[in-house]
């Protein structure tokens, strides 16, 4: 644990804090409700803090486990990559995650601004940003849909984005697919802006 805190302090704090906060709010329904994103309120300038706090809580154990496993596999590795590229690597990773939380929900706030019954929660938008940033650096890494069906990361990325677009229009599963999509796109854009050479590096991995 000490090694993680020294080498990847930002990822360590995010990982631990999200788990603790999520578990605590499982039994504290008042705080749970206060932390959830409510687009109807946010679009009217109220409870804007929920753009951040909604990413610190999860619906249930399964939701928390899936998100934290994904973050564990890619978040710590990505922070290490950022640090290897820049003296500001820790800060870059923190900005990627925090801005990923906010930006991934902007579309949702606009889309659901007139729906007082809509709420959203979970760190999926920020974690999508982390995952897609990682894919730019490691496009040939083998990933799997639900950790089962293996495929190269670049192919997974295309399928993931395509599914998010389809699900946003057609699925009725209560999942905020817009946050997944815009989080992923933000992760790509943020990484390219910080490290423009990643484009040629990414393309070079296919040659």
Secondary structure as UniProt FT lines:
FT   HELIX           2..7
FT   HELIX           9..26
FT   HELIX           29..35
FT   HELIX           39..42
FT   TURN            43..45
FT   TURN            48..49
FT   HELIX           50..53
FT   HELIX           54..56
FT   HELIX           61..85
FT   TURN            87..88
FT   HELIX           89..111
FT   TURN            112..114
FT   TURN            116..117
FT   HELIX           124..137
FT   TURN            139..140
FT   STRAND          142..145
FT   TURN            146..148
FT   STRAND          149..152
FT   HELIX           153..170
FT   HELIX           177..194
FT   TURN            196..197
FT   HELIX           198..204
FT   TURN            205..206
//
